[in-house]
Amino acid sequence: MNYKLVIHNLGAILLLEAATMVPSLAISLLYGDGAWFSFVLTIGLLVLVALPAWKLVHPEEKNLRAREGFLTVSLCWVLMSIFGAMPFVFSGVLPGVADAFFETVSGFTTTGSTVLPSFEGQPRSIMFWRSFTHWLGGMGVLVLSLIFLPRISGRTAHLVRAESAGPTLSKIVPRMSDTAKILYVVYGALSLLLFVCLLLTGLSPFDAAIHTFGTAGTGGFSNYAMSVGQMNNVAAEIVMTVFMIVFSTNMAMYFRIIRGEWRDALKSEELRWFLSIVAVFMVLVTLTIWPEYGSLATALRHGTFQVASIISTSGFATVDFNLWAPAAQLLLLLLMFVGACVGSTGGGPKVGRIALMVKAARREVHHTFQPRKVQVLRFEGRGVDDSMISQIAMFLVIYVGMMLLGAMLISLDGVHDLKTNLTAAITCVSNVGPGFGAVGPMGNFAGYSVFSKLVLSVLMLAGRLEIYPILVLFSPVIWRRN
């Protein structure tokens, strides 16, 4: 293990985190909310810790291997969450360290689960930073670091592979740093377009910014206790519904469209699966809740928004779906096990994996009746090796296993019922945000103990980093020098 290289890279990334707090500091000074010292102190501590690590630690070998890549990613997200929690603690918004850490992890991982007891009267700069972590974590902190720090290491593919969502890593241009720039230009342009659209619906600039960060990063933090529903703005809900779906698809697809390859981009098999699932579930949920509202238009309004919110793992809400019929709740629960597309800002197991497993299951059924027929599994126009199917199957087994283990551990509190604990674990691993019961869209996670909040924080990190980078922290092999 090349520890000097890991420390050097972590120093550079933490300096970048200090820079990302400057807009929040500016917001505090602009509105005079009194939280400016919290950001000044946090930025100072970040520079004090990170600058020596970056400038004074010089690795002899700069070749980043897979071990260093995975360790850098996992430690980076943990350390960024620790320092990112400091403004909450210093400002007194969340004086409990475990609460502040949970809230920051939820932000960076774009989960959207919260322990905030109150939303009214909170410093605007703290609420801005809380939501800005969604935008930073959506595309990936390390992907952003490659833009400003292109020489962070000799081989950056291992960093992006460890942080990126999905079973494969694909560069859209030869250099990884150029790929990062393109992805963030697309991400930023779409975010700006969303911000303008929300302004046109009548939202204030601050509200538009908060909900842009949450929608683009598919996170779900709102500055209202009743989420999007408190604004009661149908136009804003329609805009957010469209953009939650937009940000749930592969970001590289939009670059191909801009480059004139829109026909090939729209032929994506995963995109067809995703849009089909969205359409089917929107119809099913709308029909299921129609009797509760007595109006098809109202049912369509809330049903389409909630389906887009859950499958994109944004976690916004216009109503308390805890009160919906069990059939509608089950449909939303199923969407938590699907998630967004590979290469998007959304979480969950990913549509690509689910589609491949459905195809593999169908092939096995056919093989039972036609054992001698050779059936090649194809996805996105290419043949898929059985080794890839095995890897995805194992990933999903571990994924579900972490949900069950997490639910069991937080059940030791004895505070909440089985429905609450199970959906809390599911929503944290899938980075969705709200669950059912006490952790529903109008509830929060404040009732859990410090131990349970730390468990749920680990689940959120594991879900965002797709399990393995977090698991390597507990492996003795990764810490060996040779």
Summary of the structure (lengths in Angstrom):
residues: 482
radius of gyration: 21.8
end to end distance: 5.8
largest distance: 74.2
contacts: 1728
relative contact order: 0.11
helix: 67%
strand: 1%
